[in-house]
Amino acid sequence: MAAADHGAGERVDPGEPEPLREEVERLRAQLRDLRARARVHPPVSQAQGMLRERYALLGRAARGSRLRRS
């Protein structure tokens, strides 16, 4: 079983209490969301870095210190 497929298609035993089934489904949805974010985050961060470098943009900490100096 591939890592990305882990948990996909697995179902909670129908004999389990309803709150447990709902919690398992909620956690599975949260896991899918986190996996999707993990796939998207690196390219977005790289693009932000390229824009900062190209346009000499300051990071959040540098902007704060520059504002305090003015």
C-alpha positions as CSV (number, residue, x, y, z in Angstrom):
1,M,0.0,0.0,0.0
2,A,1.4,3.4,-1.0
3,A,1.8,6.1,1.7
4,A,-0.7,8.4,-0.1
5,D,-3.3,5.5,-0.2
6,H,-2.9,4.8,3.5
7,G,-6.4,5.0,5.1
8,A,-8.1,5.5,1.7
9,G,-11.0,3.2,1.4
10,E,-10.8,1.9,5.0
11,R,-14.0,2.2,6.8
12,V,-14.9,2.2,10.4
13,D,-16.7,-0.9,11.6
14,P,-20.5,-0.3,11.3
15,G,-20.8,-1.6,14.8
16,E,-18.8,1.3,16.2
17,P,-20.7,4.1,18.0
18,E,-21.8,7.0,15.8
19,P,-19.6,9.6,17.5
20,L,-16.5,7.4,16.8
21,R,-17.4,7.1,13.1
22,E,-17.9,10.8,12.8
23,E,-14.6,11.5,14.5
24,V,-12.7,9.0,12.2
25,E,-14.3,10.6,9.1
26,R,-13.4,14.1,10.4
27,L,-9.8,13.1,11.0
28,R,-9.6,11.5,7.6
29,A,-10.8,14.7,6.0
30,Q,-8.3,16.7,8.0
31,L,-5.5,14.4,6.9
32,R,-6.5,14.8,3.3
33,D,-6.4,18.6,3.7
34,L,-3.0,18.5,5.4
35,R,-1.5,16.3,2.7
36,A,-2.8,18.6,0.0
37,R,-1.3,21.6,1.8
38,A,2.0,19.8,2.1
39,R,2.1,19.2,-1.6
40,V,1.4,22.9,-2.4
41,H,3.5,24.6,0.3
42,P,7.0,24.1,-1.1
43,P,6.4,25.6,-4.6
44,V,4.5,28.6,-3.0
45,S,7.4,29.3,-0.6
46,Q,9.9,29.0,-3.4
47,A,7.9,31.5,-5.5
48,Q,7.7,33.9,-2.6
49,G,11.5,33.8,-2.1
50,M,12.0,34.4,-5.8
51,L,9.7,37.5,-5.7
52,R,11.4,38.8,-2.6
53,E,14.8,38.5,-4.2
54,R,13.8,39.9,-7.6
55,Y,12.0,42.9,-6.3
56,A,14.2,43.4,-3.2
57,L,11.2,42.9,-0.9
58,L,11.8,42.8,2.8
59,G,10.7,40.0,5.0
60,R,8.2,40.5,7.9
61,A,11.0,41.0,10.5
62,A,12.9,43.4,8.4
63,R,9.8,45.5,7.6
64,G,9.1,45.7,11.3
65,S,12.6,46.9,12.2
66,R,12.6,49.4,9.3
67,L,9.2,50.9,10.5
68,R,10.6,51.2,14.1
69,R,13.6,53.1,12.8
70,S,11.6,55.6,10.9
